[in-house]
Amino acid sequence: MKKIKEIKFSGVGLQSGKSANVRVRLTDKPGIFFHRTDLPGSQPIPATWDNVVNTGTWDTTIGKAPNQVRTIEHFMAALFVCGIDSAIVEIDGPEFPILDGSAKQFIEIFEEAGICKPWAGKKIIVKRPVIAYRREIIGQMPLLKRIGLWFYNLKTGRREDGFVKLSPYSKGLKIKATLVYPDKIIGTQSAEFLFDPSPKGAEASRRKFLKEFANCRSFGRIWEWEYLKKRGMGLGANENNILALNETGDGTLNELHCPDEFVRHKLIDAAGDLFTAGGLIVGELESWKGSHGLNNLVLRKLFADPENYEIIGE
């Protein structure tokens, strides 16, 4: 029997501002499972698309309250690019540590532990195109929330024409993301990343991801963060773990790692969200003004029809 390794780290949650201790235990059982050790009798939560819930904030949360864990997307992206598909993640709080607001520190923790490896787990082959539209999500919102969204878009100048599309692609997981924001410092930005799961390709893909994408942070307008904090959210946000756009939208209150850090962070989110498929998606993801909600909806549509995909491996 192989030796089971474990990793420990701690940090505060972006929304709650509360500290949490994490222990990652590699296992022989396929799948990523989160276990709330602070809840007596709680069961491990599979980190899969059908356990993702809408919390009304900009993150990915799994499980049903109170047994849930929120803001797992950056950590999931790190697991994905490091080839880790079998682990129990023990956490003693409701929200995953945000660390530096990116995936970089998680990847570095895994690399230091020597557990990154070529992809050897389940592959989910996309056989037919599937697409999820932002308007579908809006159509399911309560009336008052839709009215609130209308006023928000009136203030920000955003249009709700986003979509996420999965299409067949044989070389691995290709992600193409585009952001379109009225804020001058963002404007229209595009980025692309290919994860090649072959033995040589996986190492090169991880290195590229770490160099060009992994340190890109979450972002938002300063007035949005102030709004959230007044309502008991965004309490863990600071100048080190988020990019805060100024009031005029032509700059940030802290320094950018790169001019298109905003869209590169969207690639982190997409990679982490797609890993809730339960394996490596072999296909191409086109994200136009994408979101966590759209990433989850496109997976729900993919798995709604067995003709859309084929599973290889365990």
N, C-alpha and C positions, 0 to 999 in steps of 0.2 A: 504493500500500500504506500502511495506517495505521501511525503510529509506535507501536512497542512500548514500553510504559512498564514501569518496574520499581520495587520498593520493598524496602528493607532494614530489618531490625530484629533484635534479639537478646534473649535472656532464658533463664531456667532452667526445666527441666521440673518439674512438680508431683511426680511419682513419683521420678524419678531424681536430681533436684537438680543435674543437669548442664546447663551452658550450651550453647546452640545458636544458630547464626546462620542467619537466614532471608532468602531473596531471592525475591520474588514477581514473576514476569514475565507480563504480560498477553500473550495470543497470539490468533491467528485460529482456532486449533483448538478446537472446543467441548469443554468438560470441564475439571475440576480434576484436576491430576496432581501428586503429591508425588514428589520425586526426592532420594534420599539421596546427597549429593555426597561423603560420607565413605566410601562403599563403592565401591571401584573396580569398574567394569563393571555397576553396578546399573541396573536399568531403572525408568523412572517408574511410579508406582503410581496407577492411576485411583482417585479418591476416590468409589467407588461401593459400594452396599450389599453386593454380592457379594464385595467385598474386605475387608469388616469382619470382624475376628476377635475371639474372646473371650480376653482376657488375664487374667481373674480379678480385675481391679480395676475401679473405677468410672470408666471412660473409654471413648472410642471409638478403636480402633486399626485401621489398615488395613495390609494386606500380610502376607507370610509371613516369619518370622524367618530371617535377620537383616535382610532388606530390608523393614522396616516402620516406620511412624511412629505414635506413640500420642498420645492426648489432643488430637485435632484438632477436637473438637466446637464449642468456643467460636469458633475461627477460621472454621470452616465456617458458623456462624450469621452472622458478620459478612459473609462473602462473599455469603451469601444475601440479607440485607436491603439490601446495597449493589448488588445486581444484577450481581455479577461471576461469570460462569459459564464463563470461558475463561482459564485461567492455569496456569503451571507454578510450583510452589512448591518451591524448592530449599532443603534443610536439611542441615546437617552433623552431625546427631545423631539418636538414635532417638526423641526425644520433643519435641513442640512446646512452645515457651515458654508458660508459664501467665500471664505478665505479672501483672495484678492479680486474676486468678481469674475474670474475667468476659469479656464480649465488647466492652466499651466502648472500650478502647484500640485494638483492632483496627479498629473502625469509624472512630475518630478518625484513625488512620493513613491509611485509605482516603480519608476526606473531605479531609484535608490534601493528599493527592496529586491530588485532583480526579477520581477514577476511579469514583465512585458514579454509577449511572445507572438509568433506568427498566428494568423487566424486558423483555428482548428475546429471550430464549433459549427452550429447549424447555419445553413445558408438559405435565404428566402428569395427565390428567383422571381422577379416581376415578369409576368408573361403578357399582360395586357395593360394599357394605360388606364390610370384612374386619376381623377382630379377632384379637389375639394375647393369650394369657393367661400370667400368670406361672407357673402350674402346668405349662405346657408346657416352659418352660425348666428348671424344677426336675426334671421327669421325665427330662431328658437328662443330668443331672449324675451323676457317679460316686457310689456309695453313701457313701463317706467324706465327700465334700463335702456331701451332703444331710444327713448326721448333724451335721456342723459347722454347717450352716445352721439346723438344728433347735435346737441349743444357743444359737446367736446370737439367734434369735427368742425363745427362752425368757428370755434376759437382757434383751432390749430391749422385749419385749411387742408386736412387730410381727406382723401377719398377712400371709400370702402370697396375697392375693386381688387383686393388681393386674392391670390389663389396659390395652391400647392399641387403639383402634378408629379405622379410617379409613372415612369415609362420603362420599358425593357432596355437593358444595357448589360453587356456580357462581361465587362472588364473589372467589375467591382461596384462600389457605391460612388456615384458621381453626384455632387451637390453643386447646383448653380443657384446662387441667391442674389436677388436684387431688392434694394430699398429705394423708396421714393418718398422723401420727406419735404415739406415746405420750408423747413429750417435750412438756412443758407449753408451752414457748415456740413450738412449731410447731403441735401439735394438728391441726386440719383447716384447710387453706388452699386457696383456689382462685383462678385467674387466667385471663384470656382475652386473646388477641391475634389480630388479623386483618391479614394482609399482602395488600393490594390491589395487583395487578401493573399496573393501568392507569397511563398516564403521570403523571397527577396523584396517583393513589393511592399509587404506590410511594414518592414523596418524603415524603408525609404518614405513611405506614406506617413508614418508616425513622426519621423524627423522633420518632414515638411510641415506637418500640422503644428508641431511644437515650435518651429521657427517662425511660421508665417501667420498662425491663427490663434494658438492656445492662450496667449496673454491678452487677448482682446476682451474688454470688460463690458458688463451690462451698462445700459445708458438710459437716460430719461431727462426730461426738462426739469429745471430746478423747481418750478412751481408745482410740478406733478409730485415730486418727492416731498415738498412741504405739505401738499394736500394729503398725501398718504400718512405722513407722520402725525398730523393732527387727528387722524382716525385710527391711530395705533398700529400703522403699518410702516414699512420702510425704516424701522427703527435701527437696523443694523447698517444702514447705508452711510458711507463716508467718502471722503475724497480719495481714498485708496482703493475702494472696491467698486465704484461706479463712475461713469462719465456723466457729469451734470451739464446740460446745455444751459447757457445763460438766458436771460429774459428775452433778448432780441433774436436768439437762435443763430447768431453768426459766430459763436465761439463756445468754448467749454470753460468751466471753472477750474479744471485741472488739465494737465498736459496729455495730449494724445500720444499713443504708442506709434500710430501710423495714421495718415489722413483718412483712410477708409476703415478705421477700427470698428465703426458701427456695423457695417455689413459683414465684416469678418466675425464679429461676435454672433451674428445671426447664423453663421455656419456652425459655430459651436452648439448653439441651441438645436439646430436641425439634426446634427449628428447625434446628440444626446437623446432627443425625442425619438428618432428613428430606431435607436437601440432598444426601445421598449417593444419593438416587434418580436423580441425574444431570440434574435439572431442577427446575422449580417444580411441586410437588404442588398441584393444584387440588382441594381437598377439605377436609373437616373432620376434625381429629385430636382425639379425646377420650382423654385420658391420666388414668387413675385409678391413682395410686401407680405411675407409669410409671418406666422405666429405659432405659439405653442398649440393653440386650439386647432389651427389648420393642419399642423403636423400630425396631431392625433386623429383628426377627422379623415385624413387621407389614408391612415393605417386602418381605421375602421372600415373604410370603403374597400381597401385592398382585401382584407380578410372576410368581407361579407360574401364573397363569391369565390369558391375554390378554383374556378377557371382563371382567376386573376394571378395566381401564384403557384409555385412548386417549392416544396421544402426538401432540402438535401442535408443529410446528417441528422444527428440527435441534438 
